[in-house]
């Protein structure tokens, strides 16, 4: 198996440093990971870039309760993306849905434009879409480079691997699938094979919600390299 990159979700500078020291290849910088993730404060961007220069992406979401975005919300998200881009981020992670659980094309057009040359990553709002095939088509057409997905269920569920494999077949190389959501050392290799993934995503948290470097080290051992 080619070396698989590990992306670690972090919400503080100490966790970012610990993740890099434990072997993370890329960081997803968030705030409030316990809520599923929100946009981190902009003053954290240059400090994380100093720890992981060119090896981090920013998570952009203003509301923990939903994935809807009005004009005011989108303007704030655009500024966050621009600030992260200027600070050295290589990607922005976001996702907006309509009331009927479809991708919001107009919102994504604005946010992808704000990314410039950064990679646009569709987060797990994708897993809430009413029709994943339509959503994947639309994400590829919109210009997303990656989709963070657990296959619509936890990766610890029996159905996850079959769904990831079906998604990989349907994607036909148009974008990258990034398995995450229930990923652990004991299921990571199978998820990588099913999704034909080049990278995986993990929060590396213990049951109390603390970052656990040992979880990241175990994941690296399971994936090799």
VOPAGU-2260 file (C-alpha; in pm, 1 decimal, decimal comma):
REM VOPAGU-2260
SITE   aa  ch    i         X         Y         Z
SITE  UNK   A    0       0,0       0,0       0,0
SITE  UNK   A    1     142,3     347,3     -88,4
SITE  UNK   A    2     202,6     569,8     211,3
SITE  UNK   A    3    -130,4     707,4     332,7
SITE  UNK   A    4    -140,2    1059,9     471,7
SITE  UNK   A    5    -300,0    1122,9     809,3
SITE  UNK   A    6    -501,2    1440,7     860,6
SITE  UNK   A    7    -566,9    1523,4    1225,3
SITE  UNK   A    8    -845,5    1755,9    1337,3
SITE  UNK   A    9    -722,5    1992,9    1610,2
SITE  UNK   A   10    -874,9    2289,3    1788,5
SITE  UNK   A   11    -579,6    2435,5    1979,1
SITE  UNK   A   12    -212,4    2513,9    1929,2
SITE  UNK   A   13     -96,4    2252,0    2185,7
SITE  UNK   A   14    -298,7    1982,3    2007,6
SITE  UNK   A   15    -163,6    2096,8    1670,1
SITE  UNK   A   16     191,7    2063,6    1800,2
SITE  UNK   A   17     119,6    1724,8    1959,1
SITE  UNK   A   18     -40,6    1595,7    1638,6
SITE  UNK   A   19     256,3    1695,3    1423,8
SITE  UNK   A   20     495,0    1538,3    1675,5
SITE  UNK   A   21     288,3    1217,8    1666,8
SITE  UNK   A   22     318,7    1192,5    1289,9
SITE  UNK   A   23      24,0    1380,3    1142,7
SITE  UNK   A   24      91,2    1481,7     783,7
SITE  UNK   A   25    -176,7    1750,5     768,5
SITE  UNK   A   26    -390,3    1936,6    1021,2
SITE  UNK   A   27    -752,9    2040,4     996,1
SITE  UNK   A   28    -775,8    2345,7    1218,5
SITE  UNK   A   29   -1115,2    2383,7    1386,8
SITE  UNK   A   30   -1274,2    2527,1    1695,6
SITE  UNK   A   31   -1515,8    2345,5    1925,9
SITE  UNK   A   32   -1448,9    1994,7    1801,6
SITE  UNK   A   33   -1693,0    1861,5    2060,1
SITE  UNK   A   34   -1975,4    2023,6    1859,7
SITE  UNK   A   35   -1858,9    1882,0    1526,2
SITE  UNK   A   36   -1632,5    2177,6    1453,2
SITE  UNK   A   37   -1662,8    2551,8    1397,9
SITE  UNK   A   38   -1445,1    2819,1    1237,5
SITE  UNK   A   39   -1133,4    2875,7    1450,9
SITE  UNK   A   40   -1019,7    3225,5    1551,8
SITE  UNK   A   41    -805,4    3396,3    1289,0
SITE  UNK   A   42    -526,1    3476,3    1535,0
SITE  UNK   A   43    -459,1    3101,8    1556,2
SITE  UNK   A   44    -384,1    3072,5    1183,8
SITE  UNK   A   45     -26,0    3207,8    1176,7
SITE  UNK   A   46      64,9    3018,8    1493,0
SITE  UNK   A   47     -51,0    2688,1    1348,1
SITE  UNK   A   48     125,7    2767,6    1021,6
SITE  UNK   A   49     447,1    2809,2    1220,6
SITE  UNK   A   50     400,4    2456,7    1360,0
SITE  UNK   A   51     291,0    2300,0    1030,1
SITE  UNK   A   52     386,6    2533,7     744,2
SITE  UNK   A   53     180,3    2454,5     437,6
SITE  UNK   A   54      39,2    2144,7     606,3
SITE  UNK   A   55    -297,8    2260,4     732,3
SITE  UNK   A   56    -650,0    2334,0     617,7
SITE  UNK   A   57    -911,6    2546,8     788,7
SITE  UNK   A   58   -1257,7    2429,0     888,1
SITE  UNK   A   59   -1520,6    2693,9     813,2
SITE  UNK   A   60   -1861,5    2668,2     978,0
SITE  UNK   A   61   -2043,3    2927,6    1185,6
SITE  UNK   A   62   -2336,8    2734,8    1331,0
SITE  UNK   A   63   -2321,1    2404,3    1514,6
SITE  UNK   A   64   -2692,4    2339,6    1477,1
SITE  UNK   A   65   -2723,0    2338,0    1098,0
SITE  UNK   A   66   -2548,1    2375,4     761,1
SITE  UNK   A   67   -2756,1    2659,3     616,6
SITE  UNK   A   68   -2582,5    2984,1     517,5
SITE  UNK   A   69   -2741,3    3320,2     439,8
SITE  UNK   A   70   -2561,4    3611,3     273,8
SITE  UNK   A   71   -2425,0    3746,6     601,7
SITE  UNK   A   72   -2294,6    3403,6     703,2
SITE  UNK   A   73   -2134,5    3351,6     363,5
SITE  UNK   A   74   -1956,9    3686,8     383,5
SITE  UNK   A   75   -1805,9    3586,7     718,7
SITE  UNK   A   76   -1705,1    3247,2     578,5
SITE  UNK   A   77   -1539,7    3415,2     278,4
SITE  UNK   A   78   -1334,0    3633,9     510,7
SITE  UNK   A   79   -1226,6    3332,6     717,5
SITE  UNK   A   80   -1116,5    3150,0     401,7
SITE  UNK   A   81    -923,6    3453,6     281,3
SITE  UNK   A   82    -752,5    3500,3     617,2
SITE  UNK   A   83    -650,2    3134,8     628,0
SITE  UNK   A   84    -524,1    3146,8     269,6
SITE  UNK   A   85    -311,4    3451,1     350,9
SITE  UNK   A   86    -173,5    3275,5     660,1
SITE  UNK   A   87     -56,3    2970,1     464,3
SITE  UNK   A   88    -347,0    2724,2     462,2
SITE  UNK   A   89    -360,6    2486,2     167,0
SITE  UNK   A   90    -733,6    2420,7     181,7
SITE  UNK   A   91   -1068,9    2518,0     327,6
SITE  UNK   A   92   -1325,4    2269,6     456,4
SITE  UNK   A   93   -1691,9    2367,2     436,4
SITE  UNK   A   94   -2036,2    2254,6     327,0
SITE  UNK   A   95   -2373,0    2424,8     293,6
SITE  UNK   A   96   -2708,4    2251,2     253,9
SITE  UNK   A   97   -3053,2    2362,2     146,8
SITE  UNK   A   98   -3359,6    2291,1     357,9
SITE  UNK   A   99   -3425,6    1970,8     160,0
SITE  UNK   A  100   -3074,1    1837,9     228,9
SITE  UNK   A  101   -2916,7    1915,5    -105,1
SITE  UNK   A  102   -2589,7    2094,4    -170,0
SITE  UNK   A  103   -2628,3    2471,6    -188,9
SITE  UNK   A  104   -2476,4    2549,8    -530,4
SITE  UNK   A  105   -2483,3    2928,3    -498,3
SITE  UNK   A  106   -2317,6    2922,4    -157,4
SITE  UNK   A  107   -2047,4    2684,4    -273,4
SITE  UNK   A  108   -1974,1    2891,2    -583,8
SITE  UNK   A  109   -1893,5    3189,2    -359,5
SITE  UNK   A  110   -1681,9    2992,5    -115,0
SITE  UNK   A  111   -1488,5    2800,6    -378,8
SITE  UNK   A  112   -1413,9    3129,8    -551,9
SITE  UNK   A  113   -1278,1    3261,2    -221,3
SITE  UNK   A  114   -1043,8    2961,0    -199,3
SITE  UNK   A  115    -844,5    3074,0    -501,1
SITE  UNK   A  116    -573,6    2811,7    -550,8
SITE  UNK   A  117    -647,0    2637,2    -220,3
SITE  UNK   A  118    -822,9    2300,2    -226,1
SITE  UNK   A  119   -1193,9    2317,9    -149,3
SITE  UNK   A  120   -1297,9    2028,5      74,5
SITE  UNK   A  121   -1660,7    1928,7     126,5
SITE  UNK   A  122   -1706,2    1818,5     486,4
SITE  UNK   A  123   -1946,8    1565,4     629,1
SITE  UNK   A  124   -2252,6    1773,1     548,9
SITE  UNK   A  125   -2220,1    1554,3     239,0
SITE  UNK   A  126   -2321,8    1253,4     449,5
SITE  UNK   A  127   -2653,3    1423,9     529,3
SITE  UNK   A  128   -2749,5    1474,0     164,6
SITE  UNK   A  129   -3067,9    1303,2      52,4
SITE  UNK   A  130   -2898,0    1149,6    -254,1
SITE  UNK   A  131   -2523,0    1094,0    -229,9
SITE  UNK   A  132   -2479,3    1022,5    -600,0
SITE  UNK   A  133   -2634,5    1352,4    -701,3
SITE  UNK   A  134   -2435,6    1529,3    -430,0
SITE  UNK   A  135   -2109,0    1373,8    -543,7
SITE  UNK   A  136   -2175,3    1473,0    -904,7
SITE  UNK   A  137   -2254,0    1826,8    -796,5
SITE  UNK   A  138   -1947,9    1849,4    -570,9
SITE  UNK   A  139   -1718,8    1739,4    -853,8
SITE  UNK   A  140   -1879,9    1982,8   -1097,8
SITE  UNK   A  141   -1856,9    2268,1    -845,9
SITE  UNK   A  142   -1480,1    2227,8    -807,4
SITE  UNK   A  143   -1436,8    2049,5    -474,6
SITE  UNK   A  144   -1110,8    1855,3    -462,3
SITE  UNK   A  145   -1196,8    1627,0    -170,9
SITE  UNK   A  146   -1497,0    1499,3      19,6
SITE  UNK   A  147   -1465,1    1408,6     386,5
SITE  UNK   A  148   -1706,3    1118,3     432,7
SITE  UNK   A  149   -1781,4     818,5     647,4
SITE  UNK   A  150   -2002,6     670,9     378,1
SITE  UNK   A  151   -2313,7     818,0     537,2
SITE  UNK   A  152   -2275,3     611,1     855,7
SITE  UNK   A  153   -2002,6     567,8    1114,3
SITE  UNK   A  154   -1699,2     393,9     969,9
SITE  UNK   A  155   -1747,1     140,6    1248,3
SITE  UNK   A  156   -2080,0      34,8    1094,3
SITE  UNK   A  157   -2081,2    -275,9     870,7
SITE  UNK   A  158   -2235,9     -83,3     578,8
SITE  UNK   A  159   -1962,8     181,2     566,0
SITE  UNK   A  160   -1706,9      -6,5     357,0
SITE  UNK   A  161   -1956,2    -107,4      88,7
SITE  UNK   A  162   -2078,3     252,0      65,2
SITE  UNK   A  163   -1724,6     391,0      41,0
SITE  UNK   A  164   -1644,6     143,0    -234,4
SITE  UNK   A  165   -1959,1     242,7    -424,0
SITE  UNK   A  166   -1866,8     609,4    -385,4
SITE  UNK   A  167   -1515,3     546,5    -513,5
SITE  UNK   A  168   -1655,8     365,9    -818,5
SITE  UNK   A  169   -1900,8     647,7    -883,4
SITE  UNK   A  170   -1640,9     923,3    -833,9
SITE  UNK   A  171   -1424,3     775,4   -1111,7
SITE  UNK   A  172   -1126,4     978,2    -995,9
SITE  UNK   A  173   -1302,7    1312,0   -1031,1
SITE  UNK   A  174   -1227,0    1399,6    -670,5
SITE  UNK   A  175   -1062,2    1244,0    -367,8
SITE  UNK   A  176   -1252,3    1063,2     -93,6
SITE  UNK   A  177   -1116,0    1128,9     256,1
SITE  UNK   A  178   -1247,1     864,7     499,9
SITE  UNK   A  179   -1325,0    1000,2     844,9
SITE  UNK   A  180   -1584,1     966,4    1118,9
SITE  UNK   A  181   -1529,2     661,6    1338,0
SITE  UNK   A  182   -1185,9     593,2    1189,2
SITE  UNK   A  183    -953,3     396,7    1418,2
SITE  UNK   A  184    -637,4     190,2    1379,8
SITE  UNK   A  185    -841,0    -130,5    1347,6
SITE  UNK   A  186   -1055,0     -18,3    1050,7
SITE  UNK   A  187    -834,7     238,2     876,6
SITE  UNK   A  188    -666,0       6,4     626,1
SITE  UNK   A  189   -1000,6    -138,3     516,5
SITE  UNK   A  190   -1146,8     211,2     475,8
SITE  UNK   A  191    -848,0     317,7     265,9
SITE  UNK   A  192    -886,5      17,9      37,0
SITE  UNK   A  193   -1260,9      67,2      -3,3
SITE  UNK   A  194   -1235,2     440,9     -76,8
SITE  UNK   A  195    -910,2     408,3    -277,2
SITE  UNK   A  196    -798,0     687,4     -49,1
SITE  UNK   A  197    -466,1     866,1     -38,8
SITE  UNK   A  198    -534,6    1008,7     307,9
SITE  UNK   A  199    -752,2     955,2     614,8
SITE  UNK   A  200    -902,1    1194,2     868,5
SITE  UNK   A  201    -910,2    1148,7    1244,0
SITE  UNK   A  202    -962,3    1356,2    1555,8
SITE  UNK   A  203    -740,5    1125,7    1761,7
SITE  UNK   A  204    -953,5    1183,4    2069,6
SITE  UNK   A  205    -992,6     969,5    2379,6
SITE  UNK   A  206   -1340,1     907,3    2532,4
SITE  UNK   A  207   -1304,5    1226,5    2738,4
SITE  UNK   A  208   -1246,5    1434,3    2425,0
SITE  UNK   A  209    -874,7    1493,2    2481,6
SITE  UNK   A  210    -623,4    1459,5    2200,3
SITE  UNK   A  211    -441,7    1128,6    2235,0
SITE  UNK   A  212    -106,1    1105,5    2053,0
SITE  UNK   A  213    -104,7     728,7    2103,4
SITE  UNK   A  214    -417,1     697,2    1887,2
SITE  UNK   A  215    -235,8     875,0    1605,4
SITE  UNK   A  216      73,1     659,5    1646,0
SITE  UNK   A  217    -140,8     343,7    1637,2
SITE  UNK   A  218    -310,0     469,4    1321,3
SITE  UNK   A  219      27,5     528,5    1155,2
SITE  UNK   A  220     141,0     176,8    1247,0
SITE  UNK   A  221    -180,0      32,6    1100,9
SITE  UNK   A  222    -134,1     221,9     776,4
SITE  UNK   A  223     239,0     168,8     746,4
SITE  UNK   A  224     497,6     425,9     655,9
